């Protein structure tokens, strides 16, 4: 993977860490997920 893109992805994960964990908990329980803004938004 391109190192610049990898850095962007890692930064996005850090910014959205709480949202990702909340969606993970919903997914585990078979619930609908919340939308999380992508890098292009």
KELUM-589878 format. One line per field, with one value per residue (C-alpha): residue number from 1; residue in one letter; chain; x, y, z. Coordinates in steps of 0.2 Angstrom, whole numbers. Layout:
N
pos [NUM	...]
code [A	...]
unit [A	...]
px [X	...]
py [Y	...]
pz [Z	...]
***
This chain:
41
pos [1	2	3	4	5	6	7	8	9	10	11	12	13	14	15	16	17	18	19	20	21	22	23	24	25	26	27	28	29	30	31	32	33	34	35	36	37	38	39	40	41]
code [X	X	X	X	X	X	X	X	X	X	X	X	X	X	X	X	X	X	X	X	X	X	X	X	X	X	X	X	X	X	X	X	X	X	X	X	X	X	X	X	X]
unit [A	A	A	A	A	A	A	A	A	A	A	A	A	A	A	A	A	A	A	A	A	A	A	A	A	A	A	A	A	A	A	A	A	A	A	A	A	A	A	A	A]
px [0	6	13	4	-13	-9	-5	-22	-31	-22	-27	-45	-46	-39	-51	-66	-61	-76	-88	-80	-81	-99	-103	-93	-104	-120	-114	-110	-128	-135	-141	-140	-124	-122	-114	-96	-89	-76	-59	-67	-80]
py [0	18	25	41	33	22	37	44	28	27	45	42	27	38	52	40	27	30	29	13	5	10	2	-14	-16	-13	-26	-39	-37	-38	-20	-7	3	22	30	36	50	45	53	62	71]
pz [0	-4	12	10	8	23	34	29	33	50	54	49	60	75	71	70	83	94	80	74	91	92	75	80	95	84	71	84	90	73	73	59	58	58	43	46	35	23	19	4	15]
***
